[in-house]
Amino acid sequence: MHEGFKMKILMTGATGFVGSHLQSALSKQGHEVNTLSRHDISLGVDHIASRMTGSGAIINLAGEPINRRWTSSYKNAIVSSRVDTTLLLVEAMKKMDQKPATFISTSAIGAYDDKHRYNEYDEPTAKDFLGKLSGDWEAAAQEADRLGVRTIILRFGLVLGYNGGLMKQLLLPFRLGLGGPIGDGKQHFSWIHIFDLMKIYDHILYDKELSGVFHACAPHPVTNEVFTQTLAHALHRPALLRVPGLFLKMAFGEGAQVMTSGQCVVSERFNKTGFSFRYPGLDSAIQAIVKQAKGNSQLDQLFGSFNRSSG
């Protein structure tokens, strides 16, 4: 992290897993971090512009969760919370005489299909709902670039950390010996540890030469099967219970594709900027997460109860 580098930052999506971590990390570095809530956004462009005043960077993490059943109304909410919010942020910038220097927006590796290995120099290939969403989301963010604002779009892989996202859902069932691959387990699993994602934001804020699309993914993607076995091994538990894809489709409908398919995505651009990952491989990332989880009193209590009952 870059010590002594401080600026005023405005964030959307600060209550989510990534947003809460990022707000904390940036504040600890000495940045002045302000947040833009859903209510703020609902008040319109003029209010948003007034909240942006004096900010050197805008970080956009707004978006409804996608790991739910995709009804047609919820799909609209997924799109609106991302694309429309991003467009509102750009419209607010247009009204400002002194615009923020930097705009960091979000996208997803769902921009790609599951056929090949992709980096930032590969054009998006996905034609499904997530592919279109990513394209529209990125196009909205790129409007800021046309205003002369340095614009960066981070396509997230699966973000791993013990207290949120995917791992928060998996740690307990895996610790209880109830984990296993999804379907045949052959789907790709491109991931990043939350610590490295925080490093990426610091890197981008500090290096004013960076712009455009970057993949926020560790260098070594795996399959769902490998991820499952790695987590089970770290917890000293079996991982024998496969989750049928049909069951997920019944539970989540079209939204099941987030779990039953996956993309093989890496970053070539970060390699060229001198960025280094603390957790380039899954094994070290999972070991770190399991170690952190053991320091969590609530999980310790649950795990301890299980160990006593099984002993």
N, C-alpha and C positions, 0 to 999 in steps of 0.2 A: 504494500500500500504506500501511497505517496504522502509522506509526512509534510506538514506545513502548507499544503495546498488546500485552500478553503474557498468556497463560493456559496451563493444562495441558490437553492434548488427547490423546485416545485414538483410534487409527485402526484399522480393519480394511482389508484389501486393500492394505496398504502396499507390497507387492512388485510390483504391477502398474504399467503405464505411468503412469496418472494418480496412483496412490498414491505411487509413488516420487518423482514431481515434487512432489507436495503436501507430503510429509514433509520434503523438502529446503527447499522454499519457506518453510514455517511455521517450521522450525528456524532458518533464516537470519534470520527476523524476531524471533527471541528467544523463541518459544513453546517450552514443554516438550512434546515430541511422543513419546508412547509408542505401541507397536503391539500389536495383538491378533492373534496368528497363528491358523492353522487348528488347530494343536495346542491353543492356549489355548481356542478355542471348543469343541473336542471334550471338554474337561474339565468342561463344564457350567455351569449358571447361577450357582452359588455362586462358582466361580472367576472367571467373567466379572465378577460384581459386585465382587469384591475388586480386580480390575484396574481397574475404573472409579472406585474410591474417590479422591476429590480432583480428578477431572477436571471441568473446566468445560464441555467439549464432547466429544461422540462423533461421529466422522465414519465413516460406513459405506460402504466401497467394495468389499466382498466380492462375489465372483461369478466363476464359471467363464467362460472366453472363449466367445463365441457364434459365432466365425468358424471353426467346425469342422463336420464331418458330424454331423448330429443323429440319432444312433441313439436308440432309446427309452430306453436307460439313461443316455445323455449328456443327453437332455432332462431327465430326473429330476435329474441333477447340476446342470444350469443352474438349475432351480427351487430345489432344496434349498439351494444355495450362496448364493442371494439371499434367498428368502422365509424359510426356516427359520433362517438366520443372523440375519436382522433380528428375527424373533420371539424368538430367544434373547436378543438385546441388550435388547429391551423387557422380557422377563421378569426379566433381571438388574436393570434399573432399578427394577422393582417391589419388589425386596428391599432397596433402599437407603433409608435414612432421609434422607440428603442426596443428592438425585438431581442428575445433570448439568443445567446450565441449558439446554443446547442439544444437539439431535440433528440432524445433517445426513445424510440418507440419499440413496440414488441410485435413479433409475429411467431410463427411456429414452423417446425420442420414438416408439418402436414402439407406444406407447399409442394412436397415431393411425393411420388408414388413409392411403392415398396419393391420396385424391380431391380434397382441398381444402387451403387454407392455414390453419394452426391456431396459436392462441396459448393462454396459460394459462386464459383464460376459456371456452375450448371444452372440452366434455366429451370424454373419450376415446372413440374410435370403432372401434378395431381389434377384430376378433372372432377373430383367429388366435392361434397359440401365444404370440407376443410380446405381443399385446394382453392376453391373460389373465395372462401373467407380470407385466407392468407393473402391472396392476390389483391382483393379489395382493401384490406387492412393496410397493406404495404403501399398501395397507390395513394391512399388517403394521407399517410405519413409523408410520402415523397413530395406532397404539395408544399410542405415546409421548406424543402430544399429550394424550391422555385422562389421563395421569399428571401433567399440568401442566408438561411439558418442552416448551420451544419447539422445534417440529419443522419442518424444511425438507426438501423433497424436490426434488432437481435431476434433471430429465429431460435426459439428455445427448443432444446431437447427436453427429456423428462428430468425435472429438477429433484435431486435427492437430498434429503435432510431429515433428521429423526423426528422433528416436531411439526411436520407439515407435508402436504402433497402426497405422493404415492406411498412413501415410507411410513407415514403416520397410519395409513390404512393397513399396511402389511406387517408391521413389526409384531403386533400382538398375535394374530393368527399363526404366523410363522413360528413365533416363540412357543406357541401351544402345539406345534407339530401339525398344523392344519394347512400349511402352505403347499403350493405346487404350481406347475406351469399352466399357462392359459392355452387351451387347445393343444396343438402339436408342439408348441413352444419354439417353433422355428422363426417366428416373426422377429424382425430386427428391433433392437432396444438401444436407442441413442440417448445418452444421458449426460448430466453434469452435476457435480457436487455443488451444493449451495454456496460453499466457501469460494469456489472458483468462479461462480457467477458474480459474487460480490467483487472479486478481483477484476473481473471483466468490466464492470461498471466504473470502478476506479481508474482502470487503464484507459477507457474511452474518454472519461471526463478530463483526464490529465493530458492525453495526447491529442492536441487540436488538429492534427493532420488526418485523423481517422474519420471516415464517413462512408455511407453506403450500407450494404447488407453484410452482416457477420453471423456465423452460426455459433450459438452458445451451446456447444457440445464438446464433451471430452474426446480425446484423440482415438479412443479404442471402443467403438460400439460393440455390443455383443448381441446374442439372441435372448429371447425371453427365458428359454431353458437355462442358459448359462447364468443369467441374472438370478433365477430362482435357486439354482444350486449354490451359487456364491453366497446368497443371503442365508440359506439354510445351513451351510457349512459354518459361517461366522457365528450362527446362533447354536451350533451343535445340535441341530434338529434334522429329521428327515424332511423331504419335500416330495411326497408321493401322491398327493391328492390333486389330480389334474382338474382344472375348471373347464367344463365343456363350453366351446364357443356358442353352441345352441342355447345353453342356459343364459349366457350373457346377452344374446340377441333377444331372448324373451324378456329379460329384465330391463335392458337399456334400449331396445329397438335399434335404430340406425346408429345411435351413440356408442354401441358396442364396438364399432370399428376402431375406436381409440385404443381398445384393449386387445382386439383380435388381429390387428395388423400393425405394422410399424415400419419406420424408415431407417435406412442406414446412411447417416449423415455425419460429416466431420467438418472441421474448419481448416481451410488452407490459409485464409487471410490472417488469422491470429498468429499462425506460425511465422508469418513474414513481419510481424510487428514486434517480435521479441517477447511476446507474452508466454509465460510458463505456467502450467497447471500444477497445483499441489497434488491433485488426485487425477493423474492421467489414466490410471487403470481402475477397473471396477473393484478389484479385491481390496485395495487400500481405502477406497471410498466407503465401501460397505463396513470394513473394520472400524473406521473412524465413526461412522454413524451408530453402529452397535455399541461402541464404547461410550458415546454421548448419551445414548438411550439408557444405558445402565446407570448413569448419573441422574436420571430423571426419577424423582421420588414416586410419582404415580405409577410409572412403568415398573420400577423396582418392586413396589407393593404387589402389583399384579403378577409379575414374574415370580416373586418370592412365594406367593400363595400357591402358584402352580407347582413350583419345585417341591414345596412341602407336601402337597397333596399327592404328587406322583412318587414321592420318596416313601 
